[in-house]
Amino acid sequence: MEVILLERIERLGQMGDVVVVKDGFARNFLLPKNKALRANKINLEYFEKEKINLEAKNLKLKSEAEAISDKITKDNYIVIRQASDTGQLYGSVNSGDIKDKLEEEGFSLEKNQIVLDKPIKEIGYHEIRLKLHPEVTSSIDIYISRSIEEAEALISGQNIEPEKSKEEESIDLEEIFEEGALPNDSISDEVETADNEDSKPNDSNNHNEEVVLEEEIEQQESKETDS
């Protein structure tokens, strides 16, 4: 379908250009959004008649978008979300979430003005592009974090290291020592061996004492018999 563009369309053309687009794109987007007219004699005449007014309107909207761009790019935007120790979000941040955040800060945009290729799924710094006008594009800085303190650290340029879990911090001794050779087992074996060795001399001494005692008894009995 041939259409007359009423404003600049990225990768398509400028205001007043007559371009050929797919029927679905024209019917579902360009025509209902008043971004284009069907290219026929009546509409071409209308455009030439209204061209000055359309250009003036476009210039006004462009100036307003540039003013918004100057304001919206001055601040950093913080979005607090829950995340794992490795920084992976429990969920994601999409264009709707960013739209809501900007509305909290006093900026009203449509979701389709926020250029996000895919939902954000990890904490950190993210640069988001905004289409404020067909001829005005800006970028804002979004910091997604688990807390305000973490966001402030990101803004100051600090790297957020993933927190180690207790399982990662603990060392599995079975992975270091061979099976059956854990330190506790070794210590127990050594103690038991030492106890056994210590007990051997004692047993020998007890035996010697018993022999001497028997000899003394025999000698005493022999004297009594002789007498």
C-alpha positions in Angstrom: 0.0 0.0 0.0 1.2 3.5 -0.8 0.9 6.1 2.0 1.8 9.7 2.7 3.8 10.1 5.9 2.5 12.8 8.2 5.7 12.6 10.4 9.1 11.1 10.3 9.1 7.3 10.6 12.4 5.7 11.5 13.8 3.6 8.7 10.9 4.6 6.5 10.9 8.3 5.5 10.3 11.9 6.4 7.0 13.9 6.6 5.4 14.2 3.2 7.2 11.2 1.7 5.1 8.8 -0.3 6.2 5.3 0.5 5.1 1.7 -0.1 4.5 -0.4 3.0 2.8 -3.7 3.8 -1.0 -3.5 4.1 -1.0 -4.9 7.6 1.6 -2.3 8.8 -0.5 0.5 7.3 -3.9 -0.7 8.6 -2.7 -1.7 12.1 -0.2 1.1 12.8 0.3 4.0 10.4 -3.4 4.8 9.6 -5.0 4.4 13.0 -2.2 6.3 14.7 -2.6 9.2 12.2 1.0 8.8 11.2 0.1 8.5 7.5 -2.7 8.8 4.9 -3.5 6.6 1.9 -1.7 8.0 -1.1 -4.6 9.1 -3.4 -5.4 12.4 -5.2 -7.7 13.7 -2.4 -5.2 13.1 0.4 -2.3 14.5 -1.6 -4.2 17.7 -2.1 -5.1 17.7 1.6 -1.5 17.3 2.6 -0.3 20.2 0.4 -3.0 22.4 1.8 -2.2 21.4 5.5 1.6 21.0 5.0 2.4 24.3 6.8 0.2 23.5 9.7 1.5 20.0 10.0 5.1 21.2 9.9 4.3 23.8 12.6 2.7 21.1 14.8 5.6 18.8 14.3 8.1 21.5 15.2 6.2 22.3 18.4 6.1 18.6 19.4 9.8 18.3 18.6 10.6 21.3 20.8 8.6 19.8 23.6 10.3 16.5 23.2 13.7 18.1 23.3 12.8 19.9 26.5 11.7 16.6 28.1 14.9 15.0 26.9 17.0 17.7 28.7 15.1 17.0 32.0 14.7 13.2 31.8 18.4 12.5 31.2 19.6 14.4 34.2 18.7 11.8 36.8 19.6 8.2 37.5 16.6 5.9 38.0 16.6 3.2 40.6 14.4 0.1 40.4 14.4 -2.2 43.5 13.9 -5.9 42.9 14.5 -9.1 44.6 17.4 -11.1 43.2 19.5 -14.2 44.0 23.0 -14.1 45.4 24.4 -14.2 41.9 22.4 -11.2 40.8 19.7 -12.9 38.8 16.3 -11.3 39.3 13.3 -13.2 40.6 11.3 -12.2 37.6 12.3 -9.4 35.2 12.0 -5.6 34.5 10.1 -4.7 31.3 9.1 -1.6 29.4 5.9 -1.3 31.6 8.0 -1.3 34.8 10.2 1.5 33.4 7.2 3.4 32.3 5.8 3.2 35.8 9.1 4.4 37.3 9.3 7.4 34.9 5.7 8.3 35.9 6.7 8.3 39.5 9.3 10.8 38.6 6.8 13.0 36.7 7.3 11.9 33.1 4.5 10.5 31.1 5.5 8.2 28.2 3.9 5.3 26.3 5.3 1.8 26.5 6.2 1.9 22.8 8.4 4.9 23.4 10.7 2.8 25.6 13.0 0.8 23.4 13.8 -2.5 25.2 14.9 -5.4 23.1 14.2 -7.9 25.9 13.2 -7.9 29.6 16.1 -7.2 32.0 16.8 -10.2 34.2 19.9 -9.2 36.3 20.9 -6.4 38.6 23.2 -3.7 37.5 23.4 -0.7 35.2 21.3 -0.6 32.1 21.1 2.1 29.4 17.6 2.5 28.1 16.7 4.3 24.9 13.6 6.5 24.7 11.8 7.6 21.5 10.3 11.0 22.7 9.6 12.1 19.1 10.2 10.8 15.6 13.2 13.2 15.5 14.2 13.1 19.2 15.8 10.1 20.8 17.3 10.0 24.3 18.9 7.5 26.7 18.4 7.2 30.4 20.4 5.3 33.1 18.5 2.6 35.0 20.1 0.9 38.0 18.4 -2.3 39.1 19.4 -3.4 42.6 18.3 -5.2 45.7 18.5 -2.1 47.9 19.1 1.7 47.8 22.6 1.1 49.2 23.5 -1.3 46.5 22.2 1.1 43.8 24.3 4.0 45.3 27.3 1.7 45.1 26.6 1.0 41.5 26.1 4.7 40.7 29.5 5.5 42.3 31.2 2.9 40.1 31.7 0.1 42.5 31.4 -3.5 41.2 28.8 -5.6 43.0 30.4 -9.0 43.7 28.0 -12.0 43.9 27.6 -13.1 47.5 28.9 -16.6 48.2 26.5 -19.0 49.7 27.3 -21.0 52.9 27.6 -24.1 50.8 30.3 -22.4 48.6 32.2 -21.1 51.6 32.3 -24.5 53.4 34.9 -26.9 52.2 33.9 -30.5 51.6 36.7 -32.5 53.3 35.6 -35.6 51.5 36.6 -33.9 48.2 40.1 -33.1 49.5 40.9 -36.4 51.4 40.6 -39.9 50.1 37.7 -41.9 51.4 38.3 -43.2 54.9 41.1 -40.8 55.5 39.4 -37.7 57.0 41.4 -35.8 59.6 39.1 -36.7 62.5 39.4 -40.4 61.6 43.2 -40.1 61.4 43.4 -38.3 64.8 41.2 -40.9 66.4 43.4 -43.7 65.0 46.5 -42.0 66.3 45.1 -41.5 69.7 43.9 -45.1 69.9 47.4 -46.4 68.8 49.1 -44.2 71.4 46.8 -45.5 74.1 47.6 -49.0 73.2 51.3 -48.4 73.2 51.0 -46.7 76.6 49.1 -49.6 78.0 51.8 -52.2 77.0 54.5 -51.2 79.6 51.9 -51.2 82.3 50.8 -54.7 81.6 54.5 -55.9 81.7 55.1 -54.2 85.0 52.0 -55.7 86.5 53.2 -59.2 85.4 56.6 -58.7 87.0 55.1 -57.6 90.3 52.9 -60.7 90.4 56.0 -63.0 89.8 58.0 -61.4 92.6 55.0 -61.7 95.0 54.7 -65.4 94.3 58.4 -66.0 94.9 58.1 -64.2 98.3 55.2 -66.4 99.3 57.0 -69.6 98.3 60.1 -68.6 100.3 57.9 -67.8 103.4 56.2 -71.2 103.1 59.5 -73.0 102.8 60.8 -71.4 106.0 57.7 -72.4 107.9 58.1 -76.0 106.8 61.8 -76.2 107.8 61.0 -74.9 111.2 
